[in-house]
Amino acid sequence: MTRSTGTSTWIDASVTDLDSAKAFYSSLFGWEFEDMGEGFHHYHLIRNDGTLVGGLMDVSGMTCPDGEPLTAEWGVHLAVDDVDARAATATEHGATLLMPIDDIGSFGRTGTILDPTGALVGMWQARDLEGYEFTGDPGSPVWFELMTHEFDAASAFYTAVFDANLVPMGEPMEDDSFRYSTNGPAESASWGLCDASGVMPKEDTGWRVYFGVEASEAALAKVAELGGTVLDGPTDSPFGRIATIADPSGATFQISAMSEAVTEG
């Protein structure tokens, strides 16, 4: 593997209506989909102007270990050197292995865990498929973050299991009212960890994916036209104009118009 352990390296969407999801995302981002066939349970690779973005899978009719039906959502996978060993370390530190570790053809080896704070995260040990391609272009993933009410526990877990190098962003507040760290210093950071206490209810926390767009207003208008919902924003930030979106099946993601970034003055 060339991506270091703990780097965000793959994303995929679990959807309950494959055709409507493909129509929504192809119209919003211009994505193209490649069906991997019956041998891969018709998992689809997503490409954005030819570059690899992630995957799309139909989970209709599938259930969680507790018998509850799987819901539509975006998932983040972090790179690991040895998925079996890292999964063992994760369980030692309070995680639950949700999906059995398995080979995905010659592409790589994967497993999915529920971390001790209740966040779902995948592990990817690359072979032929390293992961998505880093471009920063509109329609591509541009940032990832874990929103949590258990900042200290999450920090300890991802440091122990994924070798995270968590660097605080900005000066800490005297009352710890806002804490944000990045995995690596700013110029090489691969994802963020945010203390979401007081920001959002616990049931809304977890890993989030940001996709780049050319302009926020045009993207939001397109979302509405396609049957999606704007859940929050748009909000100005130094990293772009950001909004939280739910696709027609309820899977949530963020968009960021980086050209509309507002410098803090």
Protein Blocks (a to p, Z undefined) as FASTA:
>chain_A
ZZdghiafbdcdddfblklmmmmmmmmnopacddebjkloopacddeehiafbdcddfeh
iacfkopacddddddddddfblmlmmmmmmmnopacfbdcddehjlbccdddddfkopac
dddddfkbnbacdekpghiafbdcdddfblmlmmmmmmmmnopacddedjddfklpaccd
dedjfklpcbdcddfehkacfklgccddddddfblklmmmmmmmnopacfbdcdddfkbc
cdddddfkopacddddfklcccdZZ
